């Protein structure tokens, strides 16, 4: 593993599978009375959030705490950023406090890369979403969820067909998913109106179409993207109703999917726009499960970036606990 996780492209197939397999092993912690490992005791993880988040921020906090790290939560609102403090000075302040890892979400594409390669921070940088660019841990938790449902948990996603629908233009989730899923051998199709596909999408390693109905019957997993109204500075479609009619997933469309296929959404959802209530709450929906899996995957990322290299025979993880023993063996 690299020191940082900035893009899904940082992960080759072996490293992506290492994160997913480690997350599977760490999931065993959920069945223990004490859901904690001592791996990151004495290490400090800073959650540096310049943009709103529910799932990502909370799950990184839960993940770090389950690995016994000290966690500092920083939100731009209520900090000296609102007085005009720069990213550099904020980063230097965190470095002075001894941050071993910084999890950053920022509205500017490239902010995580800047933090990682500026020399301001000595520890690992994890991109928790930068503008319309990337959200690699979301892609990892999505792949983990697909593996669980479509490949028996630890199997292969090769040849599985994933359809990603909606506002690709403003989506960091779409780009990271296309990169990771193709690394894992899946076949990805993007579906969107022409106005919501980015310039250069033809160079992405995936298919594109404007016609959602034409791909439903061959889809193993369908991922509905949020219409990112807060990032839109123009009219990209005539109305929410028209968008929903052409690109929304309703029960009629869901029923055209193969029986085994799953419905995904990274959240937060615009219910009634890109996804109907009945679909979001249906038995095929794995949206809540995606959130649960996010904790395991983020534990795996922190574990491998900060602690994994130190593990081995005689370490804190080499204990009789079944989950810990499995992890020790896997990282030896
Ligand atoms: N999927 C996702 O990034 O959700 P949050 O914005 O709530 O973190």
Boltz pocket constraint, residues with backbone or C-beta under 6 A from the ligand:
constraints:
  - pocket:
      binder: B
      contacts: [[A, 52], [A, 53], [A, 54], [A, 55], [A, 56], [A, 57], [A, 128], [A, 129], [A, 135], [A, 138], [A, 266], [A, 267], [A, 268]]
      max_distance: 6.0
